[in-house]
Amino acid sequence: MSEKIIYVKNTQEFDELLSKEKLLLVDFWATWCGPCRMLAPVIDQIADQYEGKITVAKVDTDENQELAIRYGIQTIPTVIIFKEGQNVAKEIGVKPLKSFASLIESHIA
């Protein structure tokens, strides 16, 4: 588990993060979700590989149902990339690092 990942505790913390970070990747997940556990090492790699370029956060949908509803999360894992507070990309399910890397690269300016 990367120390570079921010584990969002509540909606207020998420909103603060969203407003201050230029580029934010958020992994919506749950502890009981097998595919979420499969994706976790990829999210760790993203946090390490793109340190300083993108902020990586995780939102437990069981603990933050309001955020899951706000962003229409119906399937987990769902990864959303926010640029200056706006949802610019969304990936659902387990994907390899290169899928996320191409998304991230297209939004790094």
C-alpha positions in Angstrom: 0.0 0.0 0.0 1.5 3.3 -1.1 1.8 6.1 1.5 1.1 8.5 -1.3 -2.6 7.6 -1.5 -5.1 9.7 0.4 -7.9 7.8 2.0 -10.9 10.1 2.1 -12.8 9.9 5.4 -15.9 12.0 4.5 -17.6 14.3 2.0 -16.1 17.5 3.4 -12.5 16.1 3.1 -13.3 15.0 -0.5 -14.7 18.4 -1.4 -11.6 20.1 0.0 -9.3 17.8 -1.9 -11.3 18.3 -5.1 -11.1 22.1 -4.9 -7.4 22.2 -4.2 -5.9 19.6 -6.4 -5.3 20.4 -10.1 -5.4 16.7 -11.2 -7.0 14.1 -9.0 -7.5 10.3 -9.6 -10.1 8.8 -7.3 -10.6 5.0 -6.8 -14.1 4.3 -5.6 -13.9 0.9 -3.9 -15.0 -1.2 -0.9 -13.2 -3.6 1.4 -15.3 -6.6 0.5 -14.9 -6.1 -3.2 -12.6 -8.7 -4.9 -12.0 -6.8 -8.1 -11.2 -3.7 -6.0 -8.4 -5.7 -4.2 -7.1 -6.8 -7.6 -6.9 -3.1 -8.7 -5.2 -1.9 -5.6 -1.6 -2.7 -6.7 -2.3 -0.7 -9.9 -3.5 2.3 -8.0 -0.4 2.0 -5.8 1.8 2.0 -8.9 0.0 5.1 -10.3 0.5 6.9 -7.0 4.2 6.1 -7.1 4.8 6.6 -10.8 2.9 9.9 -11.1 3.9 11.5 -7.8 3.9 15.2 -8.1 1.8 15.1 -11.3 -1.5 13.7 -10.0 -3.0 13.2 -6.6 -4.4 9.7 -5.9 -7.2 9.2 -3.5 -9.5 6.3 -2.5 -13.1 6.5 -1.4 -14.7 3.6 0.4 -18.2 3.6 -1.1 -19.6 1.9 2.0 -18.3 4.6 4.3 -19.1 7.5 1.8 -22.4 6.5 0.2 -23.2 10.2 -0.5 -20.1 10.5 -2.7 -21.0 7.3 -4.5 -24.5 8.6 -5.2 -23.1 12.0 -6.3 -20.9 10.5 -8.9 -23.3 7.7 -10.0 -21.1 4.9 -8.8 -23.1 1.7 -9.5 -20.2 -0.7 -10.0 -16.9 -0.9 -8.2 -14.1 -0.4 -8.7 -14.7 2.8 -10.6 -11.9 5.3 -11.1 -12.6 8.9 -11.9 -10.1 11.5 -12.9 -10.9 15.1 -12.0 -9.1 18.0 -13.6 -9.6 21.3 -11.7 -12.6 19.9 -10.0 -14.3 18.6 -13.2 -14.9 14.9 -14.0 -12.9 14.3 -17.2 -12.5 10.6 -17.3 -14.1 7.4 -15.8 -13.0 3.8 -15.9 -15.1 1.0 -14.5 -13.6 -2.4 -13.5 -10.1 -3.8 -13.3 -7.7 -2.4 -15.9 -4.0 -2.6 -16.4 -1.7 0.3 -15.6 -1.3 1.2 -19.2 -5.0 2.0 -19.5 -4.8 4.4 -16.7 -1.5 5.8 -17.8 -2.8 6.8 -21.2 -5.8 8.5 -19.5 -3.5 10.3 -17.0 -1.0 11.4 -19.7 -3.8 12.9 -21.8 -4.8 15.2 -18.9 -1.3 16.2 -17.6 -0.6 19.7 -18.9 
